[in-house]
């Protein structure tokens, strides 16, 4: 089962012993804004980059087709 981006962020926060409020402060957002984004699982690529930087991890975004067509 794939985790949503919000669940991945929450797991990283847990691993880093960091609160949503602390993350919000680090990336210049309000606590309410971050809580709403986590609830909706709605992040821009730039926000994900900021979050990755704040959590000291690498962000890797890929497009992978589930059923690629064979090219002859």
PDB file of N, H, CA, C and O in Angstrom:
ATOM      1  N   UNK A   1       0.830  -1.179   0.000  1.00  0.00           N
ATOM      2  CA  UNK A   1       0.000   0.000   0.000  1.00  0.00           C
ATOM      3  C   UNK A   1       0.879   1.248   0.000  1.00  0.00           C
ATOM      4  O   UNK A   1       1.794   1.372   0.814  1.00  0.00           O
ATOM      5  N   UNK A   2       0.594   2.169  -0.918  1.00  0.00           N
ATOM      6  H   UNK A   2      -0.149   2.068  -1.579  1.00  0.00           H
ATOM      7  CA  UNK A   2       1.367   3.401  -1.003  1.00  0.00           C
ATOM      8  C   UNK A   2       0.856   4.399   0.031  1.00  0.00           C
ATOM      9  O   UNK A   2      -0.349   4.543   0.237  1.00  0.00           O
ATOM     10  N   UNK A   3       1.792   5.078   0.669  1.00  0.00           N
ATOM     11  H   UNK A   3       2.771   4.961   0.502  1.00  0.00           H
ATOM     12  CA  UNK A   3       1.430   6.112   1.632  1.00  0.00           C
ATOM     13  C   UNK A   3       1.189   7.426   0.909  1.00  0.00           C
ATOM     14  O   UNK A   3       1.861   7.734  -0.075  1.00  0.00           O
ATOM     15  N   UNK A   4       0.238   8.192   1.396  1.00  0.00           N
ATOM     16  H   UNK A   4      -0.308   7.941   2.196  1.00  0.00           H
ATOM     17  CA  UNK A   4       0.022   9.531   0.850  1.00  0.00           C
ATOM     18  C   UNK A   4       1.201  10.410   1.248  1.00  0.00           C
ATOM     19  O   UNK A   4       1.955  10.076   2.162  1.00  0.00           O
ATOM     20  N   UNK A   5       1.352  11.525   0.562  1.00  0.00           N
ATOM     21  H   UNK A   5       0.739  11.796  -0.180  1.00  0.00           H
ATOM     22  CA  UNK A   5       2.431  12.455   0.891  1.00  0.00           C
ATOM     23  C   UNK A   5       2.271  12.954   2.330  1.00  0.00           C
ATOM     24  O   UNK A   5       3.258  13.100   3.051  1.00  0.00           O
ATOM     25  N   UNK A   6       1.041  13.211   2.743  1.00  0.00           N
ATOM     26  H   UNK A   6       0.239  13.092   2.158  1.00  0.00           H
ATOM     27  CA  UNK A   6       0.790  13.673   4.113  1.00  0.00           C
ATOM     28  C   UNK A   6       1.255  12.642   5.136  1.00  0.00           C
ATOM     29  O   UNK A   6       1.869  12.993   6.144  1.00  0.00           O
ATOM     30  N   UNK A   7       0.963  11.376   4.875  1.00  0.00           N
ATOM     31  H   UNK A   7       0.464  11.091   4.056  1.00  0.00           H
ATOM     32  CA  UNK A   7       1.382  10.326   5.811  1.00  0.00           C
ATOM     33  C   UNK A   7       2.902  10.207   5.846  1.00  0.00           C
ATOM     34  O   UNK A   7       3.487   9.981   6.905  1.00  0.00           O
ATOM     35  N   UNK A   8       3.535  10.360   4.692  1.00  0.00           N
ATOM     36  H   UNK A   8       3.060  10.543   3.832  1.00  0.00           H
ATOM     37  CA  UNK A   8       4.999  10.314   4.659  1.00  0.00           C
ATOM     38  C   UNK A   8       5.591  11.464   5.462  1.00  0.00           C
ATOM     39  O   UNK A   8       6.556  11.279   6.203  1.00  0.00           O
ATOM     40  N   UNK A   9       5.008  12.657   5.312  1.00  0.00           N
ATOM     41  H   UNK A   9       4.224  12.808   4.710  1.00  0.00           H
ATOM     42  CA  UNK A   9       5.495  13.820   6.053  1.00  0.00           C
ATOM     43  C   UNK A   9       5.293  13.603   7.546  1.00  0.00           C
ATOM     44  O   UNK A   9       6.184  13.895   8.343  1.00  0.00           O
ATOM     45  N   UNK A  10       4.132  13.096   7.926  1.00  0.00           N
ATOM     46  H   UNK A  10       3.408  12.859   7.279  1.00  0.00           H
ATOM     47  CA  UNK A  10       3.862  12.840   9.348  1.00  0.00           C
ATOM     48  C   UNK A  10       4.841  11.820   9.920  1.00  0.00           C
ATOM     49  O   UNK A  10       5.292  11.967  11.056  1.00  0.00           O
ATOM     50  N   UNK A  11       5.172  10.791   9.147  1.00  0.00           N
ATOM     51  H   UNK A  11       4.805  10.672   8.224  1.00  0.00           H
ATOM     52  CA  UNK A  11       6.155   9.796   9.601  1.00  0.00           C
ATOM     53  C   UNK A  11       7.532  10.435   9.785  1.00  0.00           C
ATOM     54  O   UNK A  11       8.227  10.162  10.764  1.00  0.00           O
ATOM     55  N   UNK A  12       7.915  11.285   8.838  1.00  0.00           N
ATOM     56  H   UNK A  12       7.350  11.507   8.043  1.00  0.00           H
ATOM     57  CA  UNK A  12       9.198  11.978   8.958  1.00  0.00           C
ATOM     58  C   UNK A  12       9.215  12.889  10.179  1.00  0.00           C
ATOM     59  O   UNK A  12      10.214  12.960  10.895  1.00  0.00           O
ATOM     60  N   UNK A  13       8.105  13.587  10.413  1.00  0.00           N
ATOM     61  H   UNK A  13       7.294  13.530   9.831  1.00  0.00           H
ATOM     62  CA  UNK A  13       8.012  14.443  11.597  1.00  0.00           C
ATOM     63  C   UNK A  13       8.186  13.614  12.866  1.00  0.00           C
ATOM     64  O   UNK A  13       8.904  14.010  13.784  1.00  0.00           O
ATOM     65  N   UNK A  14       7.530  12.474  12.909  1.00  0.00           N
ATOM     66  H   UNK A  14       6.947  12.152  12.164  1.00  0.00           H
ATOM     67  CA  UNK A  14       7.643  11.578  14.064  1.00  0.00           C
ATOM     68  C   UNK A  14       9.089  11.121  14.259  1.00  0.00           C
ATOM     69  O   UNK A  14       9.611  11.142  15.373  1.00  0.00           O
ATOM     70  N   UNK A  15       9.729  10.707  13.157  1.00  0.00           N
ATOM     71  H   UNK A  15       9.305  10.691  12.252  1.00  0.00           H
ATOM     72  CA  UNK A  15      11.120  10.247  13.223  1.00  0.00           C
ATOM     73  C   UNK A  15      12.067  11.342  13.714  1.00  0.00           C
ATOM     74  O   UNK A  15      13.049  11.065  14.403  1.00  0.00           O
ATOM     75  N   UNK A  16      11.760  12.587  13.351  1.00  0.00           N
ATOM     76  H   UNK A  16      10.962  12.812  12.792  1.00  0.00           H
ATOM     77  CA  UNK A  16      12.614  13.719  13.722  1.00  0.00           C
ATOM     78  C   UNK A  16      12.184  14.361  15.052  1.00  0.00           C
ATOM     79  O   UNK A  16      12.774  15.352  15.483  1.00  0.00           O
ATOM     80  N   UNK A  17      11.168  13.798  15.690  1.00  0.00           N
ATOM     81  H   UNK A  17      10.689  12.993  15.339  1.00  0.00           H
ATOM     82  CA  UNK A  17      10.613  14.373  16.921  1.00  0.00           C
ATOM     83  C   UNK A  17      10.282  15.848  16.725  1.00  0.00           C
ATOM     84  O   UNK A  17      10.607  16.690  17.562  1.00  0.00           O
ATOM     85  N   UNK A  18       9.635  16.142  15.611  1.00  0.00           N
ATOM     86  H   UNK A  18       9.370  15.458  14.931  1.00  0.00           H
ATOM     87  CA  UNK A  18       9.280  17.508  15.264  1.00  0.00           C
ATOM     88  C   UNK A  18       7.760  17.612  15.171  1.00  0.00           C
ATOM     89  O   UNK A  18       7.099  16.683  14.706  1.00  0.00           O
ATOM     90  N   UNK A  19       7.215  18.721  15.603  1.00  0.00           N
ATOM     91  H   UNK A  19       7.752  19.476  15.981  1.00  0.00           H
ATOM     92  CA  UNK A  19       5.778  18.954  15.519  1.00  0.00           C
ATOM     93  C   UNK A  19       5.433  19.653  14.203  1.00  0.00           C
ATOM     94  O   UNK A  19       6.305  20.183  13.515  1.00  0.00           O
ATOM     95  N   UNK A  20       4.153  19.640  13.876  1.00  0.00           N
ATOM     96  H   UNK A  20       3.445  19.209  14.435  1.00  0.00           H
ATOM     97  CA  UNK A  20       3.685  20.364  12.698  1.00  0.00           C
ATOM     98  C   UNK A  20       3.985  21.850  12.867  1.00  0.00           C
ATOM     99  O   UNK A  20       4.361  22.527  11.910  1.00  0.00           O
ATOM    100  N   UNK A  21       3.818  22.347  14.073  1.00  0.00           N
ATOM    101  H   UNK A  21       3.513  21.797  14.850  1.00  0.00           H
ATOM    102  CA  UNK A  21       4.088  23.758  14.345  1.00  0.00           C
ATOM    103  C   UNK A  21       5.561  24.085  14.102  1.00  0.00           C
ATOM    104  O   UNK A  21       5.869  25.122  13.515  1.00  0.00           O
ATOM    105  N   UNK A  22       6.460  23.233  14.536  1.00  0.00           N
ATOM    106  H   UNK A  22       6.209  22.391  15.013  1.00  0.00           H
ATOM    107  CA  UNK A  22       7.892  23.467  14.312  1.00  0.00           C
ATOM    108  C   UNK A  22       8.227  23.447  12.822  1.00  0.00           C
ATOM    109  O   UNK A  22       9.001  24.275  12.343  1.00  0.00           O
ATOM    110  N   UNK A  23       7.641  22.498  12.094  1.00  0.00           N
ATOM    111  H   UNK A  23       7.012  21.825  12.484  1.00  0.00           H
ATOM    112  CA  UNK A  23       7.858  22.440  10.652  1.00  0.00           C
ATOM    113  C   UNK A  23       7.316  23.699   9.995  1.00  0.00           C
ATOM    114  O   UNK A  23       7.980  24.292   9.145  1.00  0.00           O
ATOM    115  N   UNK A  24       6.129  24.107  10.379  1.00  0.00           N
ATOM    116  H   UNK A  24       5.590  23.626  11.069  1.00  0.00           H
ATOM    117  CA  UNK A  24       5.509  25.313   9.821  1.00  0.00           C
ATOM    118  C   UNK A  24       6.410  26.518   9.994  1.00  0.00           C
ATOM    119  O   UNK A  24       6.604  27.295   9.059  1.00  0.00           O
ATOM    120  N   UNK A  25       6.955  26.675  11.180  1.00  0.00           N
ATOM    121  H   UNK A  25       6.796  26.044  11.939  1.00  0.00           H
ATOM    122  CA  UNK A  25       7.851  27.795  11.469  1.00  0.00           C
ATOM    123  C   UNK A  25       9.094  27.735  10.584  1.00  0.00           C
ATOM    124  O   UNK A  25       9.532  28.753  10.047  1.00  0.00           O
ATOM    125  N   UNK A  26       9.659  26.537  10.437  1.00  0.00           N
ATOM    126  H   UNK A  26       9.304  25.710  10.873  1.00  0.00           H
ATOM    127  CA  UNK A  26      10.872  26.377   9.621  1.00  0.00           C
ATOM    128  C   UNK A  26      10.666  26.763   8.163  1.00  0.00           C
ATOM    129  O   UNK A  26      11.590  27.258   7.517  1.00  0.00           O
ATOM    130  N   UNK A  27       9.460  26.539   7.637  1.00  0.00           N
ATOM    131  H   UNK A  27       8.710  26.137   8.162  1.00  0.00           H
ATOM    132  CA  UNK A  27       9.233  26.828   6.218  1.00  0.00           C
ATOM    133  C   UNK A  27       8.408  28.103   6.007  1.00  0.00           C
ATOM    134  O   UNK A  27       7.987  28.398   4.888  1.00  0.00           O
ATOM    135  N   UNK A  28       8.184  28.847   7.080  1.00  0.00           N
ATOM    136  H   UNK A  28       8.526  28.607   7.989  1.00  0.00           H
ATOM    137  CA  UNK A  28       7.516  30.142   6.943  1.00  0.00           C
ATOM    138  C   UNK A  28       6.032  30.070   6.658  1.00  0.00           C
ATOM    139  O   UNK A  28       5.490  30.929   5.963  1.00  0.00           O
ATOM    140  N   UNK A  29       5.373  29.063   7.181  1.00  0.00           N
ATOM    141  H   UNK A  29       5.813  28.364   7.745  1.00  0.00           H
ATOM    142  CA  UNK A  29       3.924  28.915   7.020  1.00  0.00           C
ATOM    143  C   UNK A  29       3.277  28.963   8.402  1.00  0.00           C
ATOM    144  O   UNK A  29       3.947  28.787   9.419  1.00  0.00           O
ATOM    145  N   UNK A  30       1.981  29.202   8.424  1.00  0.00           N
ATOM    146  H   UNK A  30       1.437  29.345   7.597  1.00  0.00           H
ATOM    147  CA  UNK A  30       1.275  29.146   9.698  1.00  0.00           C
ATOM    148  C   UNK A  30       0.987  27.693  10.043  1.00  0.00           C
ATOM    149  O   UNK A  30       0.939  26.827   9.169  1.00  0.00           O
ATOM    150  N   UNK A  31       0.801  27.447  11.315  1.00  0.00           N
ATOM    151  H   UNK A  31       0.841  28.151  12.025  1.00  0.00           H
ATOM    152  CA  UNK A  31       0.462  26.109  11.775  1.00  0.00           C
ATOM    153  C   UNK A  31      -0.855  25.661  11.141  1.00  0.00           C
ATOM    154  O   UNK A  31      -0.979  24.511  10.720  1.00  0.00           O
ATOM    155  N   UNK A  32      -1.830  26.557  11.069  1.00  0.00           N
ATOM    156  H   UNK A  32      -1.729  27.492  11.410  1.00  0.00           H
ATOM    157  CA  UNK A  32      -3.134  26.238  10.485  1.00  0.00           C
ATOM    158  C   UNK A  32      -3.007  25.882   9.005  1.00  0.00           C
ATOM    159  O   UNK A  32      -3.633  24.932   8.535  1.00  0.00           O
ATOM    160  N   UNK A  33      -2.201  26.641   8.279  1.00  0.00           N
ATOM    161  H   UNK A  33      -1.693  27.413   8.661  1.00  0.00           H
ATOM    162  CA  UNK A  33      -1.987  26.365   6.861  1.00  0.00           C
ATOM    163  C   UNK A  33      -1.396  24.971   6.669  1.00  0.00           C
ATOM    164  O   UNK A  33      -1.855  24.209   5.817  1.00  0.00           O
ATOM    165  N   UNK A  34      -0.380  24.641   7.460  1.00  0.00           N
ATOM    166  H   UNK A  34      -0.007  25.260   8.152  1.00  0.00           H
ATOM    167  CA  UNK A  34       0.265  23.329   7.326  1.00  0.00           C
ATOM    168  C   UNK A  34      -0.689  22.212   7.724  1.00  0.00           C
ATOM    169  O   UNK A  34      -0.731  21.176   7.062  1.00  0.00           O
ATOM    170  N   UNK A  35      -1.446  22.400   8.780  1.00  0.00           N
ATOM    171  H   UNK A  35      -1.413  23.242   9.318  1.00  0.00           H
ATOM    172  CA  UNK A  35      -2.410  21.386   9.210  1.00  0.00           C
ATOM    173  C   UNK A  35      -3.449  21.146   8.111  1.00  0.00           C
ATOM    174  O   UNK A  35      -3.824  20.004   7.842  1.00  0.00           O
ATOM    175  N   UNK A  36      -3.906  22.222   7.485  1.00  0.00           N
ATOM    176  H   UNK A  36      -3.601  23.149   7.703  1.00  0.00           H
ATOM    177  CA  UNK A  36      -4.875  22.089   6.392  1.00  0.00           C
ATOM    178  C   UNK A  36      -4.280  21.350   5.197  1.00  0.00           C
ATOM    179  O   UNK A  36      -4.939  20.497   4.603  1.00  0.00           O
ATOM    180  N   UNK A  37      -3.043  21.673   4.845  1.00  0.00           N
ATOM    181  H   UNK A  37      -2.508  22.366   5.328  1.00  0.00           H
ATOM    182  CA  UNK A  37      -2.383  21.004   3.718  1.00  0.00           C
ATOM    183  C   UNK A  37      -2.206  19.515   4.010  1.00  0.00           C
ATOM    184  O   UNK A  37      -2.399  18.679   3.127  1.00  0.00           O
ATOM    185  N   UNK A  38      -1.837  19.185   5.251  1.00  0.00           N
ATOM    186  H   UNK A  38      -1.681  19.864   5.969  1.00  0.00           H
ATOM    187  CA  UNK A  38      -1.688  17.783   5.619  1.00  0.00           C
ATOM    188  C   UNK A  38      -3.038  17.071   5.570  1.00  0.00           C
ATOM    189  O   UNK A  38      -3.119  15.918   5.148  1.00  0.00           O
ATOM    190  N   UNK A  39      -4.085  17.749   5.997  1.00  0.00           N
ATOM    191  H   UNK A  39      -4.020  18.686   6.340  1.00  0.00           H
ATOM    192  CA  UNK A  39      -5.419  17.154   5.988  1.00  0.00           C
ATOM    193  C   UNK A  39      -5.891  16.893   4.560  1.00  0.00           C
ATOM    194  O   UNK A  39      -6.476  15.846   4.280  1.00  0.00           O
ATOM    195  N   UNK A  40      -5.639  17.845   3.653  1.00  0.00           N
ATOM    196  H   UNK A  40      -5.164  18.695   3.881  1.00  0.00           H
ATOM    197  CA  UNK A  40      -6.082  17.714   2.267  1.00  0.00           C
ATOM    198  C   UNK A  40      -5.088  16.944   1.402  1.00  0.00           C
ATOM    199  O   UNK A  40      -5.416  16.542   0.286  1.00  0.00           O
ATOM    200  N   UNK A  41      -3.877  16.739   1.911  1.00  0.00           N
ATOM    201  H   UNK A  41      -3.610  17.066   2.818  1.00  0.00           H
ATOM    202  CA  UNK A  41      -2.793  16.112   1.147  1.00  0.00           C
ATOM    203  C   UNK A  41      -2.571  16.901  -0.143  1.00  0.00           C
ATOM    204  O   UNK A  41      -2.574  16.347  -1.242  1.00  0.00           O
ATOM    205  N   UNK A  42      -2.378  18.211   0.023  1.00  0.00           N
ATOM    206  H   UNK A  42      -2.376  18.661   0.916  1.00  0.00           H
ATOM    207  CA  UNK A  42      -2.296  19.133  -1.105  1.00  0.00           C
ATOM    208  C   UNK A  42      -1.043  19.997  -0.976  1.00  0.00           C
ATOM    209  O   UNK A  42      -1.035  20.990  -0.248  1.00  0.00           O
ATOM    210  N   UNK A  43       0.018  19.610  -1.690  1.00  0.00           N
ATOM    211  H   UNK A  43       0.012  18.804  -2.282  1.00  0.00           H
ATOM    212  CA  UNK A  43       1.288  20.321  -1.621  1.00  0.00           C
ATOM    213  C   UNK A  43       1.798  20.635  -3.023  1.00  0.00           C
ATOM    214  O   UNK A  43       1.677  19.816  -3.934  1.00  0.00           O
ATOM    215  N   UNK A  44       2.361  21.813  -3.189  1.00  0.00           N
ATOM    216  H   UNK A  44       2.460  22.479  -2.449  1.00  0.00           H
ATOM    217  CA  UNK A  44       3.038  22.126  -4.450  1.00  0.00           C
ATOM    218  C   UNK A  44       4.430  21.504  -4.410  1.00  0.00           C
ATOM    219  O   UNK A  44       4.921  21.130  -3.345  1.00  0.00           O
ATOM    220  N   UNK A  45       5.049  21.398  -5.555  1.00  0.00           N
ATOM    221  H   UNK A  45       4.650  21.702  -6.421  1.00  0.00           H
ATOM    222  CA  UNK A  45       6.412  20.862  -5.610  1.00  0.00           C
ATOM    223  C   UNK A  45       7.343  21.745  -4.783  1.00  0.00           C
ATOM    224  O   UNK A  45       8.200  21.233  -4.063  1.00  0.00           O
ATOM    225  N   UNK A  46       7.185  23.059  -4.877  1.00  0.00           N
ATOM    226  H   UNK A  46       6.488  23.475  -5.462  1.00  0.00           H
ATOM    227  CA  UNK A  46       8.040  23.959  -4.097  1.00  0.00           C
ATOM    228  C   UNK A  46       7.871  23.743  -2.601  1.00  0.00           C
ATOM    229  O   UNK A  46       8.848  23.780  -1.852  1.00  0.00           O
ATOM    230  N   UNK A  47       6.638  23.519  -2.162  1.00  0.00           N
ATOM    231  H   UNK A  47       5.844  23.489  -2.771  1.00  0.00           H
ATOM    232  CA  UNK A  47       6.408  23.253  -0.736  1.00  0.00           C
ATOM    233  C   UNK A  47       7.062  21.945  -0.316  1.00  0.00           C
ATOM    234  O   UNK A  47       7.629  21.855   0.774  1.00  0.00           O
ATOM    235  N   UNK A  48       6.987  20.934  -1.170  1.00  0.00           N
ATOM    236  H   UNK A  48       6.527  21.007  -2.054  1.00  0.00           H
ATOM    237  CA  UNK A  48       7.629  19.655  -0.841  1.00  0.00           C
ATOM    238  C   UNK A  48       9.140  19.809  -0.743  1.00  0.00           C
ATOM    239  O   UNK A  48       9.776  19.189   0.110  1.00  0.00           O
ATOM    240  N   UNK A  49       9.713  20.626  -1.608  1.00  0.00           N
ATOM    241  H   UNK A  49       9.197  21.129  -2.301  1.00  0.00           H
ATOM    242  CA  UNK A  49      11.155  20.889  -1.541  1.00  0.00           C
ATOM    243  C   UNK A  49      11.497  21.586  -0.225  1.00  0.00           C
ATOM    244  O   UNK A  49      12.478  21.228   0.427  1.00  0.00           O
ATOM    245  N   UNK A  50      10.696  22.579   0.170  1.00  0.00           N
ATOM    246  H   UNK A  50       9.899  22.869  -0.360  1.00  0.00           H
ATOM    247  CA  UNK A  50      10.922  23.282   1.441  1.00  0.00           C
ATOM    248  C   UNK A  50      10.799  22.327   2.622  1.00  0.00           C
ATOM    249  O   UNK A  50      11.598  22.383   3.556  1.00  0.00           O
ATOM    250  N   UNK A  51       9.802  21.455   2.581  1.00  0.00           N
ATOM    251  H   UNK A  51       9.153  21.410   1.822  1.00  0.00           H
ATOM    252  CA  UNK A  51       9.606  20.488   3.667  1.00  0.00           C
ATOM    253  C   UNK A  51      10.778  19.517   3.732  1.00  0.00           C
ATOM    254  O   UNK A  51      11.284  19.223   4.815  1.00  0.00           O
ATOM    255  N   UNK A  52      11.209  19.020   2.581  1.00  0.00           N
ATOM    256  H   UNK A  52      10.798  19.258   1.701  1.00  0.00           H
ATOM    257  CA  UNK A  52      12.355  18.103   2.554  1.00  0.00           C
ATOM    258  C   UNK A  52      13.598  18.766   3.130  1.00  0.00           C
ATOM    259  O   UNK A  52      14.341  18.149   3.893  1.00  0.00           O
ATOM    260  N   UNK A  53      13.821  20.021   2.765  1.00  0.00           N
ATOM    261  H   UNK A  53      13.217  20.522   2.145  1.00  0.00           H
ATOM    262  CA  UNK A  53      14.978  20.753   3.285  1.00  0.00           C
ATOM    263  C   UNK A  53      14.871  20.910   4.797  1.00  0.00           C
ATOM    264  O   UNK A  53      15.847  20.705   5.519  1.00  0.00           O
ATOM    265  N   UNK A  54      13.679  21.276   5.276  1.00  0.00           N
ATOM    266  H   UNK A  54      12.886  21.442   4.690  1.00  0.00           H
ATOM    267  CA  UNK A  54      13.475  21.461   6.714  1.00  0.00           C
ATOM    268  C   UNK A  54      13.660  20.158   7.482  1.00  0.00           C
ATOM    269  O   UNK A  54      14.113  20.167   8.627  1.00  0.00           O
ATOM    270  N   UNK A  55      13.309  19.040   6.856  1.00  0.00           N
ATOM    271  H   UNK A  55      12.941  19.033   5.926  1.00  0.00           H
ATOM    272  CA  UNK A  55      13.429  17.735   7.510  1.00  0.00           C
ATOM    273  C   UNK A  55      14.761  17.058   7.193  1.00  0.00           C
ATOM    274  O   UNK A  55      14.994  15.912   7.578  1.00  0.00           O
ATOM    275  N   UNK A  56      15.628  17.779   6.489  1.00  0.00           N
ATOM    276  H   UNK A  56      15.438  18.710   6.176  1.00  0.00           H
ATOM    277  CA  UNK A  56      16.970  17.290   6.145  1.00  0.00           C
ATOM    278  C   UNK A  56      16.912  15.937   5.430  1.00  0.00           C
ATOM    279  O   UNK A  56      17.591  14.981   5.807  1.00  0.00           O
ATOM    280  N   UNK A  57      16.075  15.891   4.383  1.00  0.00           N
ATOM    281  H   UNK A  57      15.523  16.668   4.078  1.00  0.00           H
ATOM    282  CA  UNK A  57      16.010  14.680   3.579  1.00  0.00           C
ATOM    283  C   UNK A  57      15.933  15.057   2.103  1.00  0.00           C
ATOM    284  O   UNK A  57      15.760  16.224   1.753  1.00  0.00           O
ATOM    285  N   UNK A  58      16.062  14.067   1.265  1.00  0.00           N
ATOM    286  H   UNK A  58      16.202  13.119   1.549  1.00  0.00           H
ATOM    287  CA  UNK A  58      16.038  14.269  -0.176  1.00  0.00           C
ATOM    288  C   UNK A  58      14.642  13.978  -0.696  1.00  0.00           C
ATOM    289  O   UNK A  58      14.010  13.000  -0.294  1.00  0.00           O
ATOM    290  N   UNK A  59      14.166  14.826  -1.585  1.00  0.00           N
ATOM    291  H   UNK A  59      14.678  15.621  -1.911  1.00  0.00           H
ATOM    292  CA  UNK A  59      12.877  14.619  -2.230  1.00  0.00           C
ATOM    293  C   UNK A  59      13.128  14.011  -3.598  1.00  0.00           C
ATOM    294  O   UNK A  59      13.926  14.529  -4.379  1.00  0.00           O
ATOM    295  N   UNK A  60      12.447  12.913  -3.887  1.00  0.00           N
ATOM    296  H   UNK A  60      11.798  12.492  -3.252  1.00  0.00           H
ATOM    297  CA  UNK A  60      12.587  12.227  -5.166  1.00  0.00           C
ATOM    298  C   UNK A  60      11.192  12.043  -5.740  1.00  0.00           C
ATOM    299  O   UNK A  60      10.400  11.260  -5.215  1.00  0.00           O
ATOM    300  N   UNK A  61      10.887  12.764  -6.821  1.00  0.00           N
ATOM    301  H   UNK A  61      11.531  13.400  -7.247  1.00  0.00           H
ATOM    302  CA  UNK A  61       9.573  12.679  -7.459  1.00  0.00           C
ATOM    303  C   UNK A  61       9.749  12.012  -8.811  1.00  0.00           C
ATOM    304  O   UNK A  61      10.605  12.409  -9.601  1.00  0.00           O
ATOM    305  N   UNK A  62       8.934  10.997  -9.073  1.00  0.00           N
ATOM    306  H   UNK A  62       8.239  10.675  -8.431  1.00  0.00           H
ATOM    307  CA  UNK A  62       9.022  10.247 -10.330  1.00  0.00           C
ATOM    308  C   UNK A  62       7.660  10.078 -10.958  1.00  0.00           C
ATOM    309  O   UNK A  62       6.643  10.055 -10.265  1.00  0.00           O
ATOM    310  N   UNK A  63       7.641   9.962 -12.259  1.00  0.00           N
ATOM    311  H   UNK A  63       8.466   9.981 -12.823  1.00  0.00           H
ATOM    312  CA  UNK A  63       6.451   9.553 -13.002  1.00  0.00           C
ATOM    313  C   UNK A  63       6.714   8.136 -13.485  1.00  0.00           C
ATOM    314  O   UNK A  63       7.677   7.886 -14.209  1.00  0.00           O
ATOM    315  N   UNK A  64       5.858   7.217 -13.083  1.00  0.00           N
ATOM    316  H   UNK A  64       5.076   7.420 -12.494  1.00  0.00           H
ATOM    317  CA  UNK A  64       6.022   5.820 -13.471  1.00  0.00           C
ATOM    318  C   UNK A  64       4.693   5.322 -14.012  1.00  0.00           C
ATOM    319  O   UNK A  64       3.689   5.329 -13.300  1.00  0.00           O
ATOM    320  N   UNK A  65       4.681   4.893 -15.258  1.00  0.00           N
ATOM    321  H   UNK A  65       5.497   4.887 -15.836  1.00  0.00           H
ATOM    322  CA  UNK A  65       3.454   4.369 -15.853  1.00  0.00           C
ATOM    323  C   UNK A  65       3.201   2.971 -15.315  1.00  0.00           C
ATOM    324  O   UNK A  65       4.111   2.145 -15.238  1.00  0.00           O
ATOM    325  N   UNK A  66       1.965   2.721 -14.947  1.00  0.00           N
ATOM    326  H   UNK A  66       1.226   3.392 -15.010  1.00  0.00           H
ATOM    327  CA  UNK A  66       1.588   1.412 -14.445  1.00  0.00           C
ATOM    328  C   UNK A  66       1.585   0.361 -15.543  1.00  0.00           C
ATOM    329  O   UNK A  66       2.007  -0.773 -15.320  1.00  0.00           O
ATOM    330  N   UNK A  67       1.110   0.733 -16.727  1.00  0.00           N
ATOM    331  H   UNK A  67       0.767   1.655 -16.908  1.00  0.00           H
ATOM    332  CA  UNK A  67       1.011  -0.189 -17.852  1.00  0.00           C
ATOM    333  C   UNK A  67       1.656   0.429 -19.089  1.00  0.00           C
ATOM    334  O   UNK A  67       0.955   0.888 -19.990  1.00  0.00           O
ATOM    335  N   UNK A  68       2.971   0.443 -19.135  1.00  0.00           N
ATOM    336  H   UNK A  68       3.541   0.070 -18.403  1.00  0.00           H
ATOM    337  CA  UNK A  68       3.613   1.069 -20.294  1.00  0.00           C
ATOM    338  C   UNK A  68       3.344   0.279 -21.579  1.00  0.00           C
ATOM    339  O   UNK A  68       3.286  -0.951 -21.574  1.00  0.00           O
ATOM    340  N   UNK A  69       3.185   1.019 -22.672  1.00  0.00           N
ATOM    341  H   UNK A  69       3.232   2.018 -22.676  1.00  0.00           H
ATOM    342  CA  UNK A  69       3.012   0.372 -23.971  1.00  0.00           C
ATOM    343  C   UNK A  69       4.358  -0.114 -24.475  1.00  0.00           C
ATOM    344  O   UNK A  69       5.385   0.539 -24.293  1.00  0.00           O
ATOM    345  N   UNK A  70       4.328  -1.259 -25.104  1.00  0.00           N
ATOM    346  H   UNK A  70       3.493  -1.789 -25.252  1.00  0.00           H
ATOM    347  CA  UNK A  70       5.562  -1.755 -25.698  1.00  0.00           C
ATOM    348  C   UNK A  70       5.807  -1.018 -26.992  1.00  0.00           C
ATOM    349  O   UNK A  70       4.890  -0.822 -27.789  1.00  0.00           O
ATOM    350  N   UNK A  71       7.031  -0.613 -27.200  1.00  0.00           N
ATOM    351  H   UNK A  71       7.776  -0.771 -26.552  1.00  0.00           H
ATOM    352  CA  UNK A  71       7.424   0.072 -28.427  1.00  0.00           C
ATOM    353  C   UNK A  71       8.112  -0.940 -29.331  1.00  0.00           C
ATOM    354  O   UNK A  71       9.115  -1.534 -28.933  1.00  0.00           O
ATOM    355  N   UNK A  72       7.599  -1.149 -30.530  1.00  0.00           N
ATOM    356  H   UNK A  72       6.785  -0.666 -30.853  1.00  0.00           H
ATOM    357  CA  UNK A  72       8.209  -2.091 -31.467  1.00  0.00           C
ATOM    358  C   UNK A  72       9.233  -1.407 -32.328  1.00  0.00           C
ATOM    359  O   UNK A  72       9.851  -2.047 -33.178  1.00  0.00           O
TER     360      UNK A  72
END
